[in-house]
Amino acid sequence: MELRHLRYFVALAERLNFTAAAEQVHVTQPTLSHQIKQLEIELGQPLFERTERRVSLTAAGELLLPSVLEALKVLDAGTALLKTSPADISGHIRLATSQTFNIAIIPQAIAMYQREHPAVKITVEEFTLEEMTEKLRRHAIDMAVAYRPLDCHDLVFEPLCNEELVLIARPDHPLAQRKKLRMIELHGRDMALLPLRFNTRQQLQEAFSSAGTEPNAVIEAGTIASLLKLVQETGLPTILSRYAVPPDCALAVIPLESPRPVRTTGLLRSKNRAYLPVEAAFTALLRRVTDNYLGH
């Protein structure tokens, strides 16, 4: 299926006359008829009923038309965007993000994006995965940087990177000098962890169960900043994404294994909402910033 097939299909669906539709798309009538037939063969069903007196859409054609119109609308808007000066692009991106990405990657991406597109407003908020999916479905936000939800039938998930979860400890902690640590060795150890409402903690609980271990979560805190501060102040270790630790942080980072907890972070958006060009431009920039930050 090629783009011209879709444009020919829309022209004929709007005019319901081969001669008028051919004039609209600047081809001959036989060419238009041939191209429409090619599209129908590829789709495996007729899109138009043809008689000597009239042309009409079939049920399949009626079903296909709204999606094609929306796709061409977004494509044409994106094409127009390429012809526009970045300084002239305007709009509003409502973005939700995980705490880890909001430490460095999201601020870097926004700073770069606003230099290129100063007229675009960006709102950034942190939510749990459950809150993000609920807001995406209500169209209360436009995009989210999160982990793949279990139920994403009505959402688009585009992977960005893999995040390894690691043990983070103060340099004087008994485990701080270890090069690797098996999950079973955390059994019964006092730790500071995220509450269970966070997807990261839920994933950790699955890893603990798989390893047959259960640390003692004597402190639970809902932000990365508070957990890192608690590690420094109490000496209790925690488990977070490797990228949650700032480059200049003095805390020890110890990889975990058996199992090695890894999560895939990606971009989430609703299938039931148009993907706007300003959002596509931000997505492309975010990918570049993420790759550079993670050293890919």
N, C-alpha and C positions, 0 to 999 in steps of 0.2 A: 504494500500500500504506500502510495506516494502522496505528497502534499497536494499536488494538482488534482488527484482523485477526489480529495475531500472538498476542495474549492469547487470543482465541477458538480459534485453531489449537492452542495449547498445552493449553488446557482439554479440547478434544475428543481430542487425542492422549493425554492422561493418562487420561481417563475412557472413551474409545471408546464413548460413549453420548451421543446428542444431548440427551436430556432431562436427564441428570445434569450434562453440561457447561454447558447453558443455565442451570441453577440455580446453578452455580458462579460464572458471570460475570454473573448477575442480568439475563438477557434471556430472551425467549420462545424456544421451540424453532424456530419459523419464522424468527425474526430471526437466530439463530445459523446455521441452515442457509443462509440467504441470504448472510450475510457470508462464510462459508467458501467458498461457490460463487464469490463475487466475487474472493476471494484466488486461487482456483484458475484463474479466467479470466485474472487479471492475470499469473500465473506461467506460464500456458500449459500446465499439466498437472495431473492430479488428485493430490490429497494423501491422499485416503482412498478405500478401496473400501467401497461401501455395498451391503448386501443387506438382505433383510427381517429377518434374524436377528442380523446383527452389523455392526460398523464396524471397519475395520482400516486401518493406515497403508500407503500405497503405498511403493515404493522412493524416490520423490521426497520423500514425507513423512518417511520415516526419515532421509534425507539432510539435510533442512532442520531437523529438530527440534533437534539439538544446538546449532546456531548461533543459533536463535531463543531457546533457553533461556539461552545465555550472554549474548546481547544484552539480554534482559529482566533478567537478574541484574545486569548492569552498570548498566543504566538505573535499576532500583529502588534500587541502592546509591547512585547519584548523587542520586536524588530524596530519599532519606533523609538524604544529606549536607547538602542544602539546608535541611533542617529541624533540623539539629544546630548547636549553638553551635560556632563555629570553634575555641574553646579545647578542645572535647571531641574533635576529630578527631585520630586517632593513626595511626601507620603508619611505614614506612621507605621512603624513596626513594633508590635507588642510581643515581646520575647520573654519566655520563662526559661530558667536554666537551673542546672544542678549547682550546688555550692562549689564543687571542685572546679568546674569550668568558669565560675564567676570570680575565682581568685585572680587569674591572670589572663586566660585566653579570651573570654568575652570582653573585658575592658580593652584589650589590645585591638580586637576586631572592630569594636565600636569606634575607637579613636581613629583607626585607619579609614573606616567607612564614612565617618562624618567629614574627614578631610576631603574625600572624593565626592560625597553627596551631602553638602552642608544643609540642604533644605529638608532632609529627612529627619523626622523625630523618632527616637527610639526609647521605648520604655522597657526596663529590665526588672524582673522580679524572680525571687527564688521560691519554689514550691516543691512539695513532695511529688513523686511520680503520679500518685492517685489524683492529686489536685491538678496537675498539668493536663492529664487526659480528660478530666471532667471539664476544664476550662476550654480545651481545644474543641471538644464536642459542642460546647455552647457558643463557640466562636468568641469567647471572652479574651483569648489570646490568639496570635497568628501562628507562632512557631514555638517549639520548645527544644532545648538541648537536654536529653534525658536518656534513660535506658529503655530497651524494648519492653513495652508492657505485655502482659500475658494475653490480654484481649486487645488486639489492634486491628480488627477487621475493617474498621471505618477510618483508620489512620494510616498515613504513609510514614514508614520508618526508614531513614537513609543513614547507614552506619558512618560514623566519623573516625573513631579510633577504638582501640582496646585499652582499658585501664586495668592495671594490676593492683590488687589490694595488698597492702604490706603492713607489717608491724612497725609502729613508730614508738620509739622509746627514748628516754633521757640517756645521755652518754654513760651515766653511772649505773644504769640498770643491768642486772646480771645477764640479760640476753643481748645487750647492745653491741657486743663484739662478734656476734654470730654472723656468718655469711649467709646462712639459710636456716629456716626453722620449720620443722614439721608441725602441722596443725595439732597433732596429739600432744605435743609438748606444752600447749597452752591450757591443758586440762586443769581446772581448779585454780588457775592463776587469777589474781585480782586485776581487773582491767577497767578502763573507761571507754564506753562504746556509745554509738548512736542509738536512740530509742528504736523500738521495733516498728514504728510507723514508717521508717525510712526503708527504701528498697535495698540500700546497701547493707543494712543490718539483717534484713530478711535473707539476703544472699549469703551473708556470713553464717547465719544460723543453719542454712542448708549445708554449708561447707563443714561446720562443726559436727553436724549430725553424720555426715559422710565419713568423717574421720573418727567418729566415736568419742568426741571430746566436748566439754562444756566449760568454758571459762566462767569466772565469777564477775559479772558486770556490777561492780560495787557503785559505779557512777555512770549515769547516762546523761548525755548533753546533746542538744539538737543542732549545734552548729560546729563547723570545722574549726573555726577560730577558738571557740571555748574548749574543744577537746584538746587542741594543741597546747593551749595555756594550761589545762589541767595536767597534761603530761609533764610539762615543765615544773608545775607547782607541787604536784603530789607524787611524782615518780611513777605513776601508773602508766602502763603502755596502752596504746589504742591501735585500731586497725582502720586505715583509710586508703583512698587511692594514692598511689605514688605521687601523683601530680598535685595532691593537696598540700604537699610540703614545699614551702617557698625555697628557692635556690640558696638563700643565705641563712636558712634555718640550721641550728646546731644539733638538732635532734637526729638520732640514728634511725636509719631505714633498713629493715631486714625483710628480704623476700620470704614468702610462705610457700610451702609445698605440701603435697599429699593430703588434700588436693591443693593446687595452686589457684586461688580465687582471682578470676579475671571477668570483667564485665565489658560489654560493648556499649559505648556511648554513641548516640546518633541524633539526628534531627527528626523531630516529630511534627507533623502537620495534618490537618483534616483532609480527607478525601472529598468532603462535601463542601469545600470552600475553594474559590479560585486561588491559584498560586500566582501572586502578583510579581511583576518584574523587579520591583524594589526588594522583595524578599529573596528572589533568586539571586540577585546581585550580592546580597548579604551572605547567603549560603556559600557562594563561590569564594568570597573573601574569608569567611570563617574557616573553610577547609584549608586555605593557604596558611592562615595564622596557626591553626591546629597542627598542621604538618611541620611548620617551622619550629613551633614551641616544643613539640615532642621529638624533634630531631629526625623526622622521616626524610 
